[in-house]
Amino acid sequence: MAEIKRKTTETDIVLSLNLDGAGKSEIDTGIGFLDHMLTLLARHARFDLTVKCAGDTYVDDHHSTEDIGICLGAAFAEAIGSGEGIARYGDVTLPMDEALVLAAADISGRGHLEFELPTDTPKVGGFDTELVQEFFLAFTRRAGITLHIKKLAGTNAHHIIEACFKAAARALAKAAAIDPRLGEEIPSTKGVL
């Protein structure tokens, strides 16, 4: 579990995360579509997540989206700790109607994002679709996770992005899960992640 507070001139965020949760969430980012995606992420990962963000959305949604990604990444890294006994790797290919998205995660200590999620739609509602990549980039850098996200099929931007968040959630849940075969072992030949 972890709680992160981040206050800048652009955002004021309080976020808590429980990796051993039940998928409960209380999300208030000031951005309706992002609230929906974070609710899906919590439910499909079975993480308990609360997010409260007051941001400069009168400018646009960029600062809030990126800073929430930073906070979620920091909380994830803190909650994982040294990584003793975790599976480390997780992947899923997830359908959402006509959309199909692959996500693969490595809790490696090395933040890296490979992101291929093209859409022909610049906005879903009022949300800029390019901010999905910004969110995951901020998350992976701060969490120290390698994450690959790739669209395999899809035409509806809402479905594609929803499949992305659900797939990432499922992959992260698998990677963060305790592997009973490992005991307190770190899942790396280096002895540390």
Buried (B, 14 or more C-beta within 10 A) or exposed (E): EBBBEBEEEBBBBBBBBBBEBEBBBEBEBBBEBBBBBBBBBBBBBBBBBBBBBBBBBEEBBBBBBBBBBBBBBBBBBBBBEEBBBBBBBBBBBBBBBEBBBBBBBBBBBEBBBEBEBEBEEEEBEEBBBEBBBBBBBBBBBBBBBBBBBBBEBBEBBBBBBBBBBBBBBBBBBBBBBEEEEBEEEBBEEEEEB
